[in-house]
Amino acid sequence: MKPDKCHHHDLKWADELISTLPPKLQLKVCFAYCEAYQEAFDSEPSEIKKEGAARREANTRLRLFVERHNKPKKSDWTFTS
């Protein structure tokens, strides 16, 4: 699942992260990534900084979401003796 609003340098990375999520979540997260990218791009007043601001915001949101979602839950812990 590849975001359509994404810098070409981030496309493979974003796709790899999104693919670690359950299939039901992938489309929703992809749309959220594109939305975050576009919102940050549009809200940055400086033309020179627009792309960087959009990349930083969308990539940070994606990274944090995937980290939280893929974090092992206590019930997943196994104890061996």
Stockholm file with secondary structure:
# STOCKHOLM 1.0

chainA/1-81         MKPDKCHHHDLKWADELISTLPPKLQLKVCFAYCEAYQEAFDSEPSEIKKEGAARREANTRLRLFVERHNKPKKSDWTFTS
#=GR chainA/1-81 SS CCCSSSCTTTHHHHHHHHTTSCHHHHHHHHHHHHHHHHHHHHHCCCTTTHHHHHHHHHHHHHHHHHHHHHSCCGGGCCCCC
#=GC SS_cons        CCCSSSCTTTHHHHHHHHTTSCHHHHHHHHHHHHHHHHHHHHHCCCTTTHHHHHHHHHHHHHHHHHHHHHSCCGGGCCCCC
//
